[in-house]
Amino acid sequence: MRAPDSPRVTRPVMYHRWSDITFVHWRFPADVVQALVPGCLTVETFDGTAWVGLTPFLMEDVRAPGTPALPWLSRFPETNLRTYVRDARGRSGIWFLSMEAGRLPAALGGRAGYWLPYFWSDMSVRTDGSLRRYRSRRYWPGPGGARCDVDVETGPDLAEDELDELAHFLTARFRLFTVVAGRLASAEVEHPPWPLRHARLAGLDQDLLRVAGLPAPDQAPLLHASPGVPVRVGLWSW
């Protein structure tokens, strides 16, 4: 199945690359997730349930237009906890429940400039052959110590017939939502289709779901991995 087409972001405000990413997804009742998003958004469902994704990855080559990537500031780990929503105009996108960043300036900039729920955390992403190890401990703002340790064994690329509707529902997302001064805002994100791979969970110790207000999942997660994609982020619009 062909992935949905990405929008064309003609006036990007930010460039970066999402590298060594793993998508860890759980099913949740839609009403449970709806309680955690603004009333102006409706949780999207697939096969009757909502989905919450834990996505650890490495941010690379982060820069604004016309500026170079800086060695320290432009490369850092990030872990997002997210769900999928529609606005009143029927547009699909991502609502972030939390966003861990391994650089304090990135967390401050994400909060002040993008009104997103960033937290500064002690983080690392290490790759040993097919094994990825993600580590995160939250510093600020609280609750301090919120953790996310994920070990993932990556496998071969998904075959064409394995790139099904659910895989695209969970990964092919090209719009971010936030709330600014009580008003819903959105930004488009342009990137090529994810080159998805099989992945197996080798270890998980996290409390980000609980801290976000979610109950413990009652079933094993669904995993996908990817080496990553380059990204262009557009302006917020209302």
Secondary structure as UniProt FT lines:
FT   STRAND          14..28
FT   HELIX           30..34
FT   TURN            35..36
FT   TURN            39..40
FT   STRAND          42..43
FT   TURN            47..48
FT   STRAND          49..63
FT   TURN            65..66
FT   TURN            71..74
FT   STRAND          76..86
FT   TURN            88..89
FT   STRAND          92..101
FT   HELIX           104..114
FT   STRAND          118..128
FT   TURN            129..130
FT   STRAND          131..140
FT   TURN            144..145
FT   STRAND          147..157
FT   HELIX           160..162
FT   HELIX           165..171
FT   STRAND          175..180
FT   TURN            181..182
FT   STRAND          183..190
FT   STRAND          197..206
FT   HELIX           208..211
FT   TURN            212..213
FT   STRAND          222..233
//
